[in-house]
Structures are given as C-alpha cells and as structure tokens.
C-alpha cells in the first residue's frame, strides 16, 4: 500500500511542476494588484477582516477537499451548513452550548447518508449529494418555516466566543487554523488519508491493493458533512441568526477555492494547504472587487471563470475516456 501511494504521489507531483507555486504566486499578485488600484488595502485591519471572512469559506472548502480528493464532489455542503445554522438558532435558547454538537452531528448524519447513497446504490456523487442537499434544504425550510431565525439575547451569550479575539486574531481564524492543521495531518499521516489519495488516483488499483474503497468514500462524505455543519454554526454565530438559505451563495466559491488552490478535480492530488491558499485567493478577489469598486453582482461571474480556468489546468484527462 505504501508503494502504491508513493507512486501515486510521485506521479501527481511531477505531472505539473508549476502547480505548487502557481496558487501562492497568484495570491501575491492579486494582493499587489488590489493595493495598486486601491492604496491602503494592505493594512493590518483589512488583512484581519479578510482572514475572518475567509474562515467560513475555508471550512466549507476543506469539507469539499476530502470528497474531491477521491474524484467525487459534494453538492450538499451549502444545504447542510444552512440547516446547521437553523438548528443552532433554534436550540441555543433551549440547550445552550450543547446546541453546537447537536447541529454539527446533523451534518455528520447527512454526510454519511450521502456516502451510503453514493456507495451502496452506486449513484454518481454529484447526483447523490444533489439529492441529499435537496432533502436537507427542505428540512431546513420546514424547521425554520421559510424564514430567518434571530438568535435572541439569551442565546447570544453562547456565541460570544465565536466573535471574540485571541492573541490579536479573530477566534474563527484560530478555529479554521486548527481544522486546517487537523485536516492536513489526517490526509498526510493517517491510513484514511493515504487511502483517499490512492482511491482518487486510481480506484481499480486501490481495490487491487486491498483498500476498502467503500468505507473510505463514506468516511470522506461524513467528514465533509461534519465540516459543512461546523461552517454553518460558525456563520450563524457570527451573524446572530440562522436561515435556510444562509450558505446558498457559498458553494461555488468553496469549490472554486479547492480547485484554484491546485487540487485536481479528478482526484488523487491535493491537500488542505492548497485549499487554504485557494480560499485566500477567492477572498482577496471578493474583497478586492469591493475596494476597487467592481459591481458586487459580478462576483459569481469571476468565480465561475476562475473555476473553469482552474479545472482546465488541473484536470487529469487520462482518467476520462470521454468528456461529456
């Protein structure tokens, strides 16, 4: 198994030598461009704001990374995040701090459901997660009765730590850093991480090497659902409200962050570090457009174009016999 993953890692690393340097280079270039057109952008306060805004996006993008690394995709992350925000807003006055693990547990359950539908029913991941996302979105609408739920004063006592600062940094930044380090360690040093890379690089070879592919896939979807719910509760705590549509505009940026960071859409190559750089790139583009004065409604146009370009560069066409 180690020989298999070593071969996979060597092939992926050598196929595009510039892949490691291009995203960080693009990030620096974007910061310079925004500073030129909007002097004063590179300040401590602005950078801290960018980091704070990047935290939730990074959590969602990390959730997506675990599935994309397998060669799949999770289209339910925005619905799970929104449902988690609704559950948190409703349960904080009742359960207090215990509302957080309950809301996050819901994400774990629906992540496992997506994985089971994908693996046991042999449904493509985008269809399985699109369907699961529809179910979750419907449940969020029913639970919230189609409206936003404000976290009342009693519940806000349990959200203060999310909006606090520690060591001069927003606590959400420290949380995302902890998740990022944990995700990096899992993918780099655990059997699940090695198996994920192997499955993404070549599922038949992984089966032949004795990898439990089905269990690896279900675990990846479970992690994705859990992190998506974590992003939802963080977003709800920051905004002091939950809504069935709270995260609806975050799926495209999250996927774009993963791919722009250098993780191959076809799987087998990528890590959480790349995703962190990709999330920063997306945030710099978003905030930079505001500083420069570009219409905010053009954001999705830019993200879509970036996603197309990134996929065109990172996709391994040898894994796809027919592009369709």
FENVENVEN-V301739 format. One record per pair of residues at least 24 apart in sequence whose C-alpha atoms are under 7 Angstrom apart, sorted by the first residue. I is the first residue (numbers start at 0). J is the second residue. D is the distance in whole Angstrom. If there is no record, write none. Layout:
i->I j->J d->D
i->I j->J d->D
This chain:
i->0 j->208 d->6
i->4 j->193 d->6
i->4 j->197 d->6
i->7 j->197 d->7
i->7 j->200 d->6
i->11 j->268 d->6
i->18 j->261 d->6
i->22 j->259 d->7
i->22 j->260 d->6
i->22 j->261 d->7
i->22 j->276 d->7
i->22 j->277 d->7
i->23 j->276 d->6
i->26 j->280 d->5
i->30 j->283 d->7
i->33 j->287 d->6
i->36 j->291 d->6
i->37 j->290 d->6
i->37 j->291 d->6
i->49 j->282 d->6
i->50 j->172 d->6
i->51 j->169 d->6
i->51 j->171 d->6
i->51 j->172 d->6
i->53 j->278 d->6
i->53 j->279 d->6
i->53 j->282 d->6
i->54 j->171 d->6
i->54 j->172 d->6
i->54 j->175 d->6
i->55 j->230 d->5
i->55 j->234 d->7
i->56 j->253 d->6
i->56 j->278 d->7
i->57 j->175 d->7
i->57 j->275 d->6
i->57 j->278 d->6
i->58 j->175 d->6
i->58 j->226 d->6
i->58 j->227 d->7
i->58 j->230 d->6
i->59 j->226 d->7
i->59 j->227 d->5
i->59 j->230 d->6
i->59 j->253 d->6
i->60 j->253 d->4
i->60 j->254 d->6
i->60 j->256 d->6
i->60 j->257 d->6
i->60 j->274 d->7
i->61 j->271 d->6
i->61 j->274 d->7
i->62 j->222 d->7
i->62 j->223 d->4
i->62 j->224 d->7
i->62 j->226 d->5
i->62 j->227 d->6
i->63 j->223 d->6
i->63 j->254 d->7
i->64 j->257 d->6
i->64 j->271 d->7
i->65 j->219 d->6
i->65 j->223 d->7
i->66 j->219 d->6
i->66 j->220 d->6
i->67 j->264 d->6
i->67 j->266 d->6
i->68 j->195 d->7
i->68 j->196 d->6
i->68 j->199 d->6
i->68 j->266 d->4
i->68 j->267 d->5
i->68 j->268 d->6
i->68 j->269 d->6
i->69 j->195 d->6
i->69 j->196 d->7
i->69 j->198 d->6
i->69 j->199 d->4
i->69 j->266 d->5
i->69 j->267 d->6
i->70 j->199 d->5
i->70 j->264 d->6
i->70 j->265 d->5
i->70 j->266 d->4
i->71 j->124 d->6
i->72 j->124 d->6
i->72 j->125 d->6
i->73 j->124 d->7
i->73 j->125 d->6
i->73 j->128 d->5
i->74 j->125 d->6
i->74 j->128 d->5
i->74 j->129 d->5
i->74 j->132 d->7
i->75 j->128 d->5
i->75 j->129 d->6
i->75 j->131 d->6
i->75 j->132 d->4
i->76 j->224 d->7
i->76 j->227 d->5
i->76 j->250 d->7
i->77 j->246 d->5
i->77 j->247 d->6
i->77 j->249 d->7
i->77 j->250 d->6
i->78 j->132 d->5
i->78 j->135 d->6
i->78 j->136 d->5
i->79 j->106 d->6
i->79 j->135 d->6
i->79 j->224 d->7
i->79 j->227 d->6
i->79 j->228 d->6
i->80 j->227 d->5
i->80 j->228 d->5
i->80 j->230 d->6
i->80 j->231 d->4
i->80 j->246 d->6
i->81 j->231 d->6
i->81 j->242 d->6
i->81 j->243 d->5
i->81 j->244 d->6
i->81 j->245 d->5
i->81 j->246 d->5
i->82 j->135 d->7
i->82 j->136 d->7
i->82 j->139 d->5
i->82 j->243 d->6
i->83 j->228 d->5
i->83 j->231 d->5
i->83 j->232 d->6
i->84 j->231 d->5
i->84 j->232 d->5
i->84 j->235 d->5
i->84 j->241 d->4
i->84 j->242 d->6
i->85 j->139 d->7
i->85 j->143 d->7
i->85 j->148 d->7
i->85 j->241 d->4
i->85 j->242 d->5
i->85 j->243 d->7
i->87 j->232 d->6
i->88 j->148 d->6
i->88 j->149 d->7
i->88 j->150 d->5
i->88 j->240 d->6
i->88 j->241 d->5
i->91 j->154 d->5
i->92 j->153 d->6
i->92 j->154 d->5
i->95 j->154 d->7
i->95 j->157 d->7
i->96 j->157 d->6
i->99 j->232 d->7
i->102 j->228 d->7
i->103 j->225 d->6
i->103 j->228 d->5
i->103 j->229 d->6
i->104 j->225 d->7
i->106 j->224 d->5
i->106 j->225 d->5
i->106 j->227 d->7
i->106 j->228 d->5
i->107 j->221 d->5
i->107 j->222 d->7
i->107 j->224 d->5
i->107 j->225 d->4
i->109 j->224 d->6
i->110 j->220 d->5
i->110 j->221 d->4
i->110 j->223 d->6
i->110 j->224 d->4
i->110 j->225 d->7
i->111 j->217 d->6
i->111 j->220 d->6
i->111 j->221 d->5
i->113 j->220 d->7
i->114 j->216 d->6
i->114 j->217 d->4
i->114 j->220 d->5
i->115 j->217 d->6
i->118 j->213 d->6
i->136 j->243 d->7
i->139 j->243 d->5
i->140 j->243 d->5
i->143 j->243 d->7
i->145 j->243 d->7
i->146 j->242 d->6
i->147 j->240 d->7
i->147 j->241 d->6
i->147 j->242 d->4
i->148 j->240 d->5
i->148 j->241 d->5
i->148 j->242 d->6
i->149 j->239 d->6
i->149 j->240 d->4
i->149 j->241 d->7
i->150 j->239 d->5
i->150 j->240 d->5
i->158 j->236 d->5
i->161 j->233 d->7
i->161 j->236 d->6
i->161 j->237 d->7
i->162 j->237 d->6
i->179 j->271 d->6
i->182 j->271 d->6
i->183 j->270 d->7
i->183 j->271 d->5
i->183 j->272 d->7
i->191 j->215 d->7
i->196 j->267 d->5
i->196 j->268 d->7
i->197 j->267 d->6
i->198 j->267 d->7
i->199 j->266 d->4
i->199 j->267 d->4
i->200 j->266 d->6
i->200 j->267 d->4
i->252 j->281 d->7
i->252 j->302 d->6
i->255 j->302 d->7
i->255 j->306 d->5
i->256 j->281 d->6
i->258 j->306 d->7
i->258 j->309 d->6
i->258 j->310 d->6
i->259 j->306 d->7
i->259 j->309 d->5
i->261 j->313 d->7
i->263 j->313 d->5
i->263 j->314 d->6
i->264 j->310 d->7
i->264 j->313 d->7
i->264 j->314 d->6
i->265 j->314 d->6
i->265 j->315 d->6
